[in-house]
């Protein structure tokens, strides 16, 4: 079957898919191991399984530079035979004079040129953007126009977000207005020719379909983040240093690893109010609790700000709470989960937010204390998995959340050291292998829907 013929600037591409059994996917992930970034975790975990489901992956990434958070052990999880093409970027020391720090913008010409070369040379069948570097995603439409191949976008976060319009009290990121105006142009332009969408949240897809009526239901797939048991095997072989806390008699360490922010303030208030009440009423149970929040702000160069500790201070429990804004290497974060007495999962006041950390938490074998928005898609998953205590809050208030959390927290404290009775069937649904299979189903659907000739 002949497909994908397209004339552009004198270029004609004809691709005979019958030449090989497997199809080829170009994965655009500006952040890629050894870079320690949350937005590359989906593809990193899926890469060992793509070939099993009929797709040979090729990765296009930006070369690591000094100052970026890195974890060399992440390369242990990447298939050694994987073709990875890394491109350069305008040095941050230069681009900051223009107020530009985004890695996708700094590398955009290199990504476009090298991606085009890969598409032609490797006879790529589909391009897959799995990143929160949204400024790279318009390349999909440019390459489609030139080569006639479809592209899929993985929406791990909202691209054009109205969160700060709905929450005016929240602290807006630097250059928010300028960036939002750019997103307001680039998102609809890119969505106009997209072949398929993957998203961690139903709500992101509902929003996009309401904006762009050409996005049909069969083009959209909700796919949560997964977790890799292989990561824990690597950790077992390469234990990491725990620089956050040490085991102490009579001390129970609760750990949260990941981003925090003003959007998590409602959940944090519930957690710290419960701790205050528990410490006052049952000091023999809660007097030895220490809560550690690690990697709460992605900002660097002294721009990071604490968003957890001030809430703990307002609740009067600051002596039991520590916050480290700086991110730790991925496997050091897993070590913290392994060393913890119990884990803390804090949700956002944005119901669409889905924490990628939830699924490694499920595989950790530790009880979880979760405070989530009642409409979060994680709530039914966590309850079905039976991993600990899950309480919810709503837009109108916290209701019985503090009392319910305290009761569940007491039960967890009474069983510390005993692994939770997790439903392994639920955990398996979110394994890296299963997530790879479902991504490949999307790839198959998109390439099968491509017309023989794209005009």
PALUM-655139 format. One record per residue (C-alpha): z, x, y; residue in three letters. Coordinates in steps of 0.001 Angstrom, whole numbers, always signed. Layout:
N
{{Z X Y} 'Ala'} ...
***
This chain:
455
{{+0 +0 +0} 'Unk'} {{-1021 +1397 +3380} 'Unk'} {{+1396 +737 +6201} 'Unk'} {{+2636 +2141 +9476} 'Unk'} {{-744 +3053 +10994} 'Unk'} {{-361 +3424 +14742} 'Unk'} {{-2526 +5001 +17414} 'Unk'} {{-614 +6469 +20320} 'Unk'} {{-1783 +9233 +22647} 'Unk'} {{-4525 +10092 +20200} 'Unk'} {{-2163 +10195 +17206} 'Unk'} {{-2900 +8273 +14015} 'Unk'} {{-276 +8091 +11307} 'Unk'} {{-1030 +6581 +7903} 'Unk'} {{+1707 +6567 +5320} 'Unk'} {{+1135 +5767 +1662} 'Unk'} {{+4536 +4685 +313} 'Unk'} {{+3276 +4811 -3259} 'Unk'} {{+3244 +8614 -3104} 'Unk'} {{+6959 +8865 -3900} 'Unk'} {{+9540 +6592 -5464} 'Unk'} {{+12215 +7199 -2853} 'Unk'} {{+11932 +6404 +791} 'Unk'} {{+13117 +8697 +3552} 'Unk'} {{+15596 +7826 +6270} 'Unk'} {{+16185 +9897 +9381} 'Unk'} {{+19819 +9511 +10399} 'Unk'} {{+20470 +10177 +14071} 'Unk'} {{+24104 +11187 +14498} 'Unk'} {{+24622 +13482 +17514} 'Unk'} {{+28179 +14114 +16342} 'Unk'} {{+28116 +15507 +12817} 'Unk'} {{+30333 +17811 +10746} 'Unk'} {{+31938 +20129 +11471} 'Unk'} {{+32400 +18045 +14642} 'Unk'} {{+35519 +15931 +14221} 'Unk'} {{+34414 +12590 +15684} 'Unk'} {{+35068 +9041 +14523} 'Unk'} {{+31492 +7808 +14969} 'Unk'} {{+29977 +10024 +12261} 'Unk'} {{+32400 +9014 +9518} 'Unk'} {{+30305 +6151 +8123} 'Unk'} {{+27259 +8282 +7417} 'Unk'} {{+29294 +11310 +6370} 'Unk'} {{+30954 +9315 +3610} 'Unk'} {{+27720 +7578 +2598} 'Unk'} {{+25458 +10632 +2365} 'Unk'} {{+26332 +11569 -1250} 'Unk'} {{+25185 +8103 -2429} 'Unk'} {{+22024 +7306 -456} 'Unk'} {{+19760 +8994 -3005} 'Unk'} {{+21366 +6956 -5780} 'Unk'} {{+20143 +3800 -4050} 'Unk'} {{+16599 +4971 -3411} 'Unk'} {{+16790 +6752 -65} 'Unk'} {{+16518 +10460 +738} 'Unk'} {{+18468 +11171 +3954} 'Unk'} {{+17608 +13627 +6706} 'Unk'} {{+20082 +14194 +9534} 'Unk'} {{+19353 +14865 +13195} 'Unk'} {{+22428 +16104 +15062} 'Unk'} {{+23478 +18177 +18051} 'Unk'} {{+24657 +21710 +17332} 'Unk'} {{+28421 +22190 +17774} 'Unk'} {{+29509 +23910 +20960} 'Unk'} {{+32693 +25610 +22048} 'Unk'} {{+35357 +23181 +23150} 'Unk'} {{+34370 +20374 +20788} 'Unk'} {{+36979 +19257 +18249} 'Unk'} {{+35929 +20619 +14867} 'Unk'} {{+37146 +20571 +11280} 'Unk'} {{+35228 +23046 +9085} 'Unk'} {{+36578 +21360 +5950} 'Unk'} {{+34393 +18341 +6745} 'Unk'} {{+31378 +20350 +5591} 'Unk'} {{+32886 +20291 +2088} 'Unk'} {{+32108 +16560 +1997} 'Unk'} {{+28427 +16931 +2924} 'Unk'} {{+25909 +17447 +91} 'Unk'} {{+24859 +21126 +251} 'Unk'} {{+21190 +20238 -197} 'Unk'} {{+21158 +17773 +2711} 'Unk'} {{+18474 +18647 +5301} 'Unk'} {{+20204 +18858 +8692} 'Unk'} {{+18309 +19570 +11891} 'Unk'} {{+20554 +20545 +14786} 'Unk'} {{+19355 +20639 +18375} 'Unk'} {{+20749 +22181 +21512} 'Unk'} {{+22077 +20469 +24614} 'Unk'} {{+22540 +21267 +28265} 'Unk'} {{+25834 +23189 +28450} 'Unk'} {{+28735 +21070 +29595} 'Unk'} {{+29603 +23612 +32290} 'Unk'} {{+26177 +22943 +33833} 'Unk'} {{+25887 +19171 +33273} 'Unk'} {{+29295 +18444 +34766} 'Unk'} {{+27959 +19539 +38133} 'Unk'} {{+25855 +16375 +37900} 'Unk'} {{+28734 +14317 +36547} 'Unk'} {{+27255 +14128 +33026} 'Unk'} {{+29351 +14832 +29947} 'Unk'} {{+27770 +12528 +27329} 'Unk'} {{+26349 +14646 +24511} 'Unk'} {{+23439 +12267 +23853} 'Unk'} {{+22206 +12513 +27454} 'Unk'} {{+22577 +16279 +27503} 'Unk'} {{+20575 +16614 +24275} 'Unk'} {{+18124 +13742 +24771} 'Unk'} {{+14844 +15707 +25242} 'Unk'} {{+15673 +17903 +22251} 'Unk'} {{+16563 +14910 +20109} 'Unk'} {{+13310 +13178 +20981} 'Unk'} {{+11073 +16191 +20360} 'Unk'} {{+12745 +17328 +17151} 'Unk'} {{+13015 +13769 +15841} 'Unk'} {{+9286 +13246 +16401} 'Unk'} {{+8520 +16471 +14535} 'Unk'} {{+10735 +15415 +11629} 'Unk'} {{+9171 +11949 +11431} 'Unk'} {{+5701 +13440 +11214} 'Unk'} {{+6538 +16388 +8952} 'Unk'} {{+8932 +14630 +6570} 'Unk'} {{+6950 +11361 +6534} 'Unk'} {{+10025 +9345 +7481} 'Unk'} {{+10074 +5637 +6549} 'Unk'} {{+12973 +4465 +8739} 'Unk'} {{+15243 +5772 +11498} 'Unk'} {{+18953 +4922 +11371} 'Unk'} {{+21207 +5393 +14392} 'Unk'} {{+24857 +5537 +13343} 'Unk'} {{+26746 +6644 +16417} 'Unk'} {{+28571 +5436 +19502} 'Unk'} {{+26343 +7710 +21616} 'Unk'} {{+24340 +4703 +22806} 'Unk'} {{+22076 +6726 +25076} 'Unk'} {{+20382 +8111 +21943} 'Unk'} {{+19442 +4679 +20586} 'Unk'} {{+16423 +3994 +22859} 'Unk'} {{+14701 +6853 +21016} 'Unk'} {{+14218 +4381 +18171} 'Unk'} {{+11842 +2263 +20247} 'Unk'} {{+10011 +5331 +21555} 'Unk'} {{+9439 +6623 +18022} 'Unk'} {{+8420 +3180 +16809} 'Unk'} {{+5833 +2978 +19564} 'Unk'} {{+4483 +6415 +18636} 'Unk'} {{+4711 +6345 +14832} 'Unk'} {{+5026 +2687 +13883} 'Unk'} {{+8247 +3089 +11888} 'Unk'} {{+11210 +683 +12117} 'Unk'} {{+14706 +1562 +13225} 'Unk'} {{+18191 +238 +12452} 'Unk'} {{+21193 +410 +14799} 'Unk'} {{+24790 +708 +13611} 'Unk'} {{+26933 -959 +16277} 'Unk'} {{+30355 +603 +15763} 'Unk'} {{+31404 -440 +19280} 'Unk'} {{+29923 -2877 +21799} 'Unk'} {{+27095 -1239 +23743} 'Unk'} {{+27015 -3453 +26833} 'Unk'} {{+30658 -4494 +26928} 'Unk'} {{+32280 -7079 +29193} 'Unk'} {{+35813 -6101 +28116} 'Unk'} {{+36832 -4812 +31543} 'Unk'} {{+35444 -7895 +33274} 'Unk'} {{+37640 -10051 +31039} 'Unk'} {{+40638 -7702 +31357} 'Unk'} {{+40659 -6602 +35018} 'Unk'} {{+44114 -5027 +34702} 'Unk'} {{+42901 -2502 +32130} 'Unk'} {{+42123 +1021 +33318} 'Unk'} {{+38361 +1442 +33532} 'Unk'} {{+36764 +4657 +32278} 'Unk'} {{+35334 +7097 +34818} 'Unk'} {{+31885 +6132 +36198} 'Unk'} {{+32245 +2750 +34489} 'Unk'} {{+30062 +784 +36922} 'Unk'} {{+27187 +3271 +36818} 'Unk'} {{+27237 +3556 +33041} 'Unk'} {{+27382 -217 +32611} 'Unk'} {{+24319 -693 +34813} 'Unk'} {{+22408 +1783 +32651} 'Unk'} {{+23542 +11 +29478} 'Unk'} {{+22415 -3319 +30980} 'Unk'} {{+18868 -1928 +31110} 'Unk'} {{+18774 +129 +27908} 'Unk'} {{+20418 -2328 +25499} 'Unk'} {{+17896 -5193 +25883} 'Unk'} {{+14967 -2752 +25968} 'Unk'} {{+16097 -1168 +22693} 'Unk'} {{+17014 -4457 +21015} 'Unk'} {{+13550 -5875 +21703} 'Unk'} {{+11977 -3921 +18821} 'Unk'} {{+14944 -3216 +16540} 'Unk'} {{+14320 -3851 +12841} 'Unk'} {{+17929 -4461 +11804} 'Unk'} {{+21512 -4319 +13009} 'Unk'} {{+24647 -3219 +11198} 'Unk'} {{+28011 -3828 +12833} 'Unk'} {{+31661 -3415 +11987} 'Unk'} {{+32399 -6785 +13579} 'Unk'} {{+30908 -10279 +13323} 'Unk'} {{+31764 -10763 +16975} 'Unk'} {{+29554 -7886 +18128} 'Unk'} {{+26603 -9449 +16294} 'Unk'} {{+27355 -12948 +17601} 'Unk'} {{+27357 -11571 +21142} 'Unk'} {{+24061 -9747 +20636} 'Unk'} {{+22360 -12786 +19103} 'Unk'} {{+23512 -14947 +22015} 'Unk'} {{+21953 -12463 +24449} 'Unk'} {{+18728 -11844 +22566} 'Unk'} {{+17303 -14905 +20773} 'Unk'} {{+14768 -12808 +18880} 'Unk'} {{+17611 -11290 +16826} 'Unk'} {{+17682 -13550 +13782} 'Unk'} {{+20576 -13936 +11380} 'Unk'} {{+18761 -12119 +8578} 'Unk'} {{+18418 -9043 +10821} 'Unk'} {{+22205 -8738 +11198} 'Unk'} {{+24688 -7365 +8667} 'Unk'} {{+28434 -7036 +9113} 'Unk'} {{+29563 -3906 +7353} 'Unk'} {{+33095 -2568 +7837} 'Unk'} {{+33928 +1096 +7679} 'Unk'} {{+34596 +2514 +4254} 'Unk'} {{+36825 +5219 +2836} 'Unk'} {{+36188 +8094 +472} 'Unk'} {{+38464 +8975 -2421} 'Unk'} {{+36684 +12336 -2396} 'Unk'} {{+38384 +13114 +924} 'Unk'} {{+41803 +12802 -680} 'Unk'} {{+40680 +15006 -3578} 'Unk'} {{+39612 +17687 -1111} 'Unk'} {{+42937 +17360 +699} 'Unk'} {{+44758 +17868 -2596} 'Unk'} {{+42829 +21099 -3122} 'Unk'} {{+43233 +22219 +503} 'Unk'} {{+46623 +21047 +1844} 'Unk'} {{+46836 +21096 +5635} 'Unk'} {{+49637 +22077 +7949} 'Unk'} {{+51731 +19216 +9282} 'Unk'} {{+52584 +20276 +12817} 'Unk'} {{+53933 +16849 +13774} 'Unk'} {{+57073 +16408 +11692} 'Unk'} {{+58988 +17741 +8711} 'Unk'} {{+60888 +15922 +6008} 'Unk'} {{+64513 +15364 +6957} 'Unk'} {{+67273 +13625 +5013} 'Unk'} {{+67786 +10090 +6230} 'Unk'} {{+64662 +10083 +8449} 'Unk'} {{+61760 +7710 +7804} 'Unk'} {{+58530 +8779 +9492} 'Unk'} {{+56004 +6148 +10542} 'Unk'} {{+52582 +7523 +11445} 'Unk'} {{+49629 +6250 +13464} 'Unk'} {{+46551 +8493 +13746} 'Unk'} {{+43797 +7497 +16143} 'Unk'} {{+42876 +6138 +19518} 'Unk'} {{+45338 +4122 +21571} 'Unk'} {{+44848 +2499 +24957} 'Unk'} {{+45736 -337 +27274} 'Unk'} {{+44036 -2814 +24937} 'Unk'} {{+46721 -2065 +22345} 'Unk'} {{+49642 -2727 +24650} 'Unk'} {{+50383 -6250 +23262} 'Unk'} {{+50644 -4938 +19702} 'Unk'} {{+52735 -1940 +20796} 'Unk'} {{+55183 -4221 +22614} 'Unk'} {{+55697 -6208 +19423} 'Unk'} {{+56271 -3018 +17420} 'Unk'} {{+58741 -1504 +19860} 'Unk'} {{+60606 -4760 +20487} 'Unk'} {{+61076 -5102 +16739} 'Unk'} {{+62341 -1518 +16545} 'Unk'} {{+64815 -2140 +19385} 'Unk'} {{+66167 -5285 +17756} 'Unk'} {{+66308 -3656 +14338} 'Unk'} {{+68112 -560 +15613} 'Unk'} {{+70713 -2684 +17378} 'Unk'} {{+71314 -5095 +14492} 'Unk'} {{+70853 -2752 +11514} 'Unk'} {{+71372 +870 +12585} 'Unk'} {{+71887 +1872 +8965} 'Unk'} {{+68267 +867 +8279} 'Unk'} {{+66437 +1600 +11521} 'Unk'} {{+68605 +4315 +13057} 'Unk'} {{+66634 +7003 +11211} 'Unk'} {{+63154 +5705 +12013} 'Unk'} {{+60807 +8038 +13879} 'Unk'} {{+57346 +6844 +14950} 'Unk'} {{+54554 +9363 +15555} 'Unk'} {{+51305 +8525 +17378} 'Unk'} {{+48703 +11270 +17078} 'Unk'} {{+45287 +11685 +18696} 'Unk'} {{+45668 +8752 +21055} 'Unk'} {{+43236 +9866 +23771} 'Unk'} {{+39759 +11372 +23330} 'Unk'} {{+39804 +12946 +26793} 'Unk'} {{+40169 +16707 +27115} 'Unk'} {{+40740 +19312 +29807} 'Unk'} {{+43997 +17791 +30991} 'Unk'} {{+42456 +14355 +31594} 'Unk'} {{+44234 +12699 +28668} 'Unk'} {{+46970 +10190 +29445} 'Unk'} {{+49712 +8745 +27295} 'Unk'} {{+49411 +5020 +26661} 'Unk'} {{+51980 +4625 +23859} 'Unk'} {{+55062 +6437 +25090} 'Unk'} {{+55303 +4450 +28370} 'Unk'} {{+55419 +1199 +26375} 'Unk'} {{+58142 +2657 +24136} 'Unk'} {{+60094 +3740 +27209} 'Unk'} {{+59868 +252 +28713} 'Unk'} {{+61226 -1155 +25449} 'Unk'} {{+64087 +1363 +25420} 'Unk'} {{+63090 +3079 +22147} 'Unk'} {{+61472 +6243 +23541} 'Unk'} {{+63868 +8515 +21632} 'Unk'} {{+62366 +7291 +18378} 'Unk'} {{+58736 +7640 +19502} 'Unk'} {{+56479 +10654 +19995} 'Unk'} {{+52911 +10623 +21277} 'Unk'} {{+50409 +13454 +20945} 'Unk'} {{+47257 +12635 +22885} 'Unk'} {{+45174 +15503 +21495} 'Unk'} {{+43090 +14788 +18417} 'Unk'} {{+43821 +16669 +15213} 'Unk'} {{+41226 +17787 +12642} 'Unk'} {{+40255 +15027 +10225} 'Unk'} {{+41968 +16510 +7195} 'Unk'} {{+45100 +17307 +9145} 'Unk'} {{+45151 +13617 +10013} 'Unk'} {{+44895 +12750 +6310} 'Unk'} {{+47781 +15135 +5655} 'Unk'} {{+49896 +13191 +8130} 'Unk'} {{+49107 +9989 +6244} 'Unk'} {{+50086 +11639 +2983} 'Unk'} {{+53377 +12975 +4397} 'Unk'} {{+54367 +9731 +6147} 'Unk'} {{+57011 +7348 +4858} 'Unk'} {{+54907 +4408 +6043} 'Unk'} {{+51816 +3890 +8204} 'Unk'} {{+51369 +1970 +11433} 'Unk'} {{+48187 +53 +12206} 'Unk'} {{+47911 -1141 +15805} 'Unk'} {{+45229 -3656 +16754} 'Unk'} {{+43485 -4310 +20041} 'Unk'} {{+43662 -7384 +22239} 'Unk'} {{+39886 -7479 +21698} 'Unk'} {{+39453 -9534 +18479} 'Unk'} {{+36177 -7781 +17711} 'Unk'} {{+37787 -4342 +17497} 'Unk'} {{+37874 -2939 +13962} 'Unk'} {{+39831 +247 +13365} 'Unk'} {{+37973 +2718 +11157} 'Unk'} {{+41305 +4177 +10107} 'Unk'} {{+42245 +997 +8213} 'Unk'} {{+40316 +1899 +5072} 'Unk'} {{+41686 +5432 +4595} 'Unk'} {{+45071 +3786 +5106} 'Unk'} {{+44315 +1513 +2140} 'Unk'} {{+43557 +4524 -49} 'Unk'} {{+46593 +6511 +1071} 'Unk'} {{+49039 +4764 -1255} 'Unk'} {{+51504 +4207 +1600} 'Unk'} {{+52902 +880 +2852} 'Unk'} {{+51358 -345 +6090} 'Unk'} {{+52990 -2010 +9065} 'Unk'} {{+50131 -3784 +10867} 'Unk'} {{+50107 -5717 +14146} 'Unk'} {{+46682 -7296 +14758} 'Unk'} {{+45011 -9946 +16877} 'Unk'} {{+44941 -13179 +14890} 'Unk'} {{+41117 -13280 +15016} 'Unk'} {{+40648 -9699 +13866} 'Unk'} {{+38445 -9365 +10801} 'Unk'} {{+40962 -6912 +9332} 'Unk'} {{+43693 -9524 +8944} 'Unk'} {{+42314 -11278 +5808} 'Unk'} {{+41364 -7917 +4258} 'Unk'} {{+44844 -6450 +4683} 'Unk'} {{+46525 -9594 +3427} 'Unk'} {{+44263 -9764 +388} 'Unk'} {{+44954 -6104 -375} 'Unk'} {{+48749 -6669 -258} 'Unk'} {{+49428 -3351 +1466} 'Unk'} {{+52597 -4150 +3381} 'Unk'} {{+53427 -6325 +6381} 'Unk'} {{+50765 -7850 +8612} 'Unk'} {{+51721 -9859 +11685} 'Unk'} {{+49429 -11304 +14329} 'Unk'} {{+49427 -12171 +17999} 'Unk'} {{+47083 -14386 +20024} 'Unk'} {{+45597 -14472 +23489} 'Unk'} {{+48354 -16869 +24527} 'Unk'} {{+51281 -14795 +23293} 'Unk'} {{+53041 -13141 +20429} 'Unk'} {{+54789 -16166 +18949} 'Unk'} {{+56985 -15240 +15994} 'Unk'} {{+55443 -11784 +15676} 'Unk'} {{+58564 -9745 +16506} 'Unk'} {{+60754 -11688 +14078} 'Unk'} {{+58114 -11625 +11332} 'Unk'} {{+57478 -7920 +11815} 'Unk'} {{+61166 -7098 +11666} 'Unk'} {{+61605 -9046 +8418} 'Unk'} {{+58639 -7301 +6798} 'Unk'} {{+59735 -3921 +8125} 'Unk'} {{+63130 -4384 +6467} 'Unk'} {{+61382 -4981 +3129} 'Unk'} {{+59303 -1833 +3542} 'Unk'} {{+62376 +241 +4400} 'Unk'} {{+64069 -1017 +1238} 'Unk'} {{+61182 +268 -914} 'Unk'} {{+60323 +3599 +693} 'Unk'} {{+58936 +6039 -1852} 'Unk'} {{+57616 +3277 -4110} 'Unk'} {{+53822 +2867 -3854} 'Unk'} {{+52711 -578 -2685} 'Unk'} {{+51124 -2900 -5210} 'Unk'} {{+47670 -2639 -3638} 'Unk'} {{+44859 -4758 -5038} 'Unk'} {{+42441 -2026 -6155} 'Unk'} {{+39546 -4474 -6387} 'Unk'} {{+39832 -4996 -2633} 'Unk'} {{+39982 -1250 -2022} 'Unk'} {{+36861 -719 -4140} 'Unk'} {{+34920 -3173 -1956} 'Unk'} {{+35332 -702 +888} 'Unk'} {{+34622 +2489 -1019} 'Unk'} {{+32086 +4952 +346} 'Unk'} {{+29749 +4246 -2569} 'Unk'} {{+29772 +484 -1975} 'Unk'} {{+29240 +928 +1765} 'Unk'} {{+26261 +3212 +1043} 'Unk'} {{+24776 +633 -1308} 'Unk'} {{+24971 -2074 +1319} 'Unk'} {{+23444 +139 +4009} 'Unk'} {{+20537 +882 +1669} 'Unk'} {{+20068 -2848 +1120} 'Unk'} {{+19585 -3180 +4873} 'Unk'} {{+17098 -295 +4866} 'Unk'} {{+15147 -1942 +2034} 'Unk'} {{+15065 -5275 +3819} 'Unk'} {{+13853 -3752 +7088} 'Unk'} {{+11076 -1638 +5560} 'Unk'} {{+9880 -4529 +3391} 'Unk'} {{+9633 -6705 +6503} 'Unk'} {{+7432 -4217 +8368} 'Unk'} {{+3922 -5571 +8913} 'Unk'} {{+1041 -3496 +7514} 'Unk'} {{-68 -2751 +11052} 'Unk'} {{+2372 -2645 +13973} 'Unk'} {{+714 -3465 +17254} 'Unk'} 
***
